[in-house]
Amino acid sequence: MVMTLIVVLLFATSAWALWTPDRPLADLQAQYQTPADEAVVLLGNRLRLRDTGPKDAPAVLMLHGFGASLETWEPWAQALSPQMRVLRLDLPGSGLSGPDAAGDYSDSRTLALLVALLDQRQLGRVSVVGHSIGGRMAWTFAARHPERVNKLVLIAPDGFASPGIAYGQRPEVPASMGLMRYTLPRWMLRMSLEPAYADPAALSDALLVRYYELMLAPQSRSALLARLQDTVLIDPVPLLQSIQAPTLLLWGEQDAMIPFANSADYVRALPHATLVGFDRVGHLPHEEASARSLAPLQQFLIAPP
């Protein structure tokens, strides 16, 4: 009985120490919201949007990756805004955007939101930039809605099957990941993020804090898990082959999340693709090597079609 009581007490103490509650949205808004941010309502979702640059300039829409927010694009957006209209949003359940009103995190739902956003902003055609899962959404959008896309930029995009992730099947999200709803120590998040950077120093304390705090937004962690569970991959080749928009592929050659070798699949499938690799860079070139990766991006987006 005494040993049982000790075990129960130790477990309860550990659970209490590791418990990580959501942070109040108002506190996060006070810290991360800027005067350039606005709340837009799309298909019942209240999302954070940052729409900068001349309103009559060519527009570019930027889609962040899993667990990120519109802040991930800040260096690029600042550089592009003098010449382009730059639209960034927090996808449902990410950053300061609330969870999806319908609880639907499928790619088809995301594409419908993007169409609704462009219609609301009265934008006929835009260039689209996407990273990782945002890259998958970007190339799917270009394939499904070619009339809305001028140019396409894919940064280490997701989309091809890999070990444990087959086409046409919902992925099995480990039960251990479900625990992140209740516990997310900062050291644990650092361990999860570190492989995304070739240079460990690129994951600064300030950057880690930003990822950490925004993942503690109300219901954000549940939304992230739901997005994983709602991801059903299809064979991307037919869609990629249909894309006629000029396409730029940007990839870190030391990407440990989606290997640089995967870029060959995209080059083979995309009719009009140019690949630029970055040595000593991991999964996030726009964060880890923002200046180096900005140069080909600017040349591609601003050059005449």
N, C-alpha and C positions, 0 to 999 in steps of 0.2 A: 504493500500500500504506500509506504514511504517513497520507494523508488518510482512508483507510478505517479505520485504527486509531484516529485521532482521533475520528471520528464514533462508532465503537463505544464508545470510552471516555466520550464525552460522554453518549451514550444510557444507558450503564450507571450513570453518576454521577447523572443525572437520575432514573432509575428508583429508585435506592437512596434518593435524597433524598425522593421522593414516596411511597415504600412505606409503607403504614399498616397494621400488623398488628392483629389482634384484641387486646383487652385481656383479661386473665384475669377470669373471672366472679367469683371470690372478691374481687378488688379492687373491682369495681363494686358488689358486694353490700355490702361494708364502707362504701362511700361513699353509696349510695342506698337501701339497704334500711332500713326503720324497724321498730320493735317491732310496729306495726300490720299489717305485711305477713305473709302466710302463703303457703306453697306448696300449691297444689291440683293434683290429678291428674285430668284430664278427657280421656277418650278416648285415653289413653296419653300425653297432653301434661302436662308439669309447668309450671304457669303461676303467675305472681305475682299475688296478689289482695290488695286492701286493702278490708276490710269494716268500716266504722265506723258509729257512731250506734246508737241503741237498737234492739235486735234485734226488738222487737215493733212498731216504727214502720213506716209505709208505706215501701216500698223503692224505690230508684231505681238503675238499672244504667247506667254511663257507659262509652261506647265511643270510644276515641281514634282519631285520624286516622293517615294514612300517615307513618311515621317518628317518631311520637310515642310516649308512654308514659303510664302512669296519673298521672304528676306533672303533666301538662297541666291536670288538673282540680282541683289543690290549692286555689286560692282558693274555688271554688264548693263543693267538698266540705266544707271547714271551715265554711262558712256554713250548709250544709244539714244537717250531721251532728247538731246539737242536736235537730232535729225529724224527721229522716228517717234511715232506714238506707241508707247510701251504699255501693254496691259498685263498685269500679274494678278492672280487670285489665289486665295487659299482654297484648295479643294474641300468639299464637305468633310467635316471631322478632322481637318488639319488646320494648323495655325490658329487664327481667331475666327474661323468659320465654324458654325455649329454643325452637328451631325446631320446626315441626310434626312429630310423630312419623311421620306418613305422607307428609310432603312435599307435603301438599295445602293450598293457601291459597285455595281457591275459597270463594265466599260460602256455598254449601250446607254446607261443612265448618265454617265459622264459626258458622252458625246452629245446627248440631248441638252445638257446644261451648257455646253460650249456653243451650240447653235442658238440657244436662247440668249446667251450673253451677246453674241455678235448681232443678233436681231435687235436686242434692246439698245445696243450702242449704235445701231444703224451702220454697221460695217459689213459691206458685201464680201470683201476678200481681205485676208490677212496672211502674213507669214506666221508660221507656228514653230515654236521651240519647245522641246520636251526632253526631260531627263529621266532615265530609268523607266519606272512605270509611267511617268509622264511622257516619256518617249514613245511607249507603246500606245498611249492615248493619242499622241500627236500623229503617228503614222497611220493609225486606224482612222482618225478623223480625215486625214488627207485622202485615204482610199475611199471612205464612205461619202465624203463631201468634197470632191475635187473642185467644185465650183467656188468654194470658200477659201481655197489655199493658194497663195502665190508661191512661197518658198517654204521649205521644210528643213529644220535643223534638229538632228537627233543626237543626244549626248548619252552614250552607253545605254541604248534603249533595250527594254525588256521585250519579250515576245516569243522567242523560240523555246521549245521544250528543253528541259534539262533533267538530270537525274532526280527522280522523285516528283517531277512536275510534268505530267503528260497532257497531251491535247484532249480537250473534251471532258476533262474531269476536274471537279473541285479539289483543290489541294487539301491535304490533311494538315491542319494547323496543330502543332504539338500542344498538349495540355499545359506544358510548362510555360508556353508563350501566353496562355490565358491568364497566368498569374500576374502579368504586367498590369492588368486592370486594377490590382490591389497593391502591388509593390513595384516600385521602380527606383531603386537607389541610384544615385548619380554615378557611382563607380560601375554599376552594371550597364548603364547606358554608354559610358565611355568604352567599355569592353566591346559593346555591340557596334559602335561607330568607328573605332580605330581601324579596322580592316578596310574601311572605305578610303583611307588616305595612304598614299605611298610614303609620305613624310609624316611621322607621328606628331611633329611640331605644328603641322597644319591644323590639327584639331586643338585649337587654343582653348583656354579656360572660358573665355567669353563666348566662343562658338558653342562649346558644350553646354553652357548655361542656357543659351538661347534655345537649342534643341530640347533640352531638358524641360525648361519651363513651359514651352508651348505644347509639349506632349502631355502636360498636366492640365491643359484646358478641359473644361467640363465635357465628359463623354468622349474625349479625343482617343483615348487608348482603346475603348470598345469599338470606335469607328475604324481605327487602324486594323484591328483584328478582323472586323467584318469585311473590310476591303480585301484582305487576303483571302477570306473564305469565299467571296463573291468573284474571285478571279478565275475564269475558265478560259484557258488559252485555246486558240484554234490555229491550224497550220497557217503561218503568216505569209507564206510565199505567194499564193495567188493575190492577196491584197497588196503586198509590196510591189509585185510586178505590174499592178494596175496604176501605180502612182506616177503621174507625169510631171509633177512639180519638181523643179531643181532641188536636190537634196544634199545637205552637208552633214557628214558624220564626224563627230568629235569624240575622241576616245582616249582615256589614259592608258598607256601601255602597261602599267602595273596595276590595272584594275583587278582587285581580288573578289569583287562582287559579281560582275558580268565580264568575263575575260575579254581582253582585246582580240583574241582569236575569233570571237564571235562576230567581229566586224566583217569578216570575209563572207559570212552568210548574207549580210545586208548588201554588201557590194555586189554580190552575184545576183540578188533578187531585184534590187532597185534599178530602174532603167537609167536614171540620171543622177548618180551618186558620186560624191567626192569624199574621200576619207582623209582626215588629218589626225594623226596620232601624236601623243605627247609623252616623251620619255620622262621617267621619274614622277609620274602623276597617276593617281588612283581613280576612283569611281566618280569623283566630283571635280572635273577640270575647272568648272566655273567658280568653285570655291578655292581649290588648292592652287590653281595656276590661272587666276582670273585674267591677268594681263596677257599672258601667253596665249590663252585660248580666245581672248577677245579679238585679237588681230584678224584671224581668218573669219570669225563671225561677222565682224564689221564689213570686211571686204565682200563677203557673200551676200549679206542682207542689203547693203547700200548700193552695190553694183547694179547696173540696169539688168532687167530680166533677159 
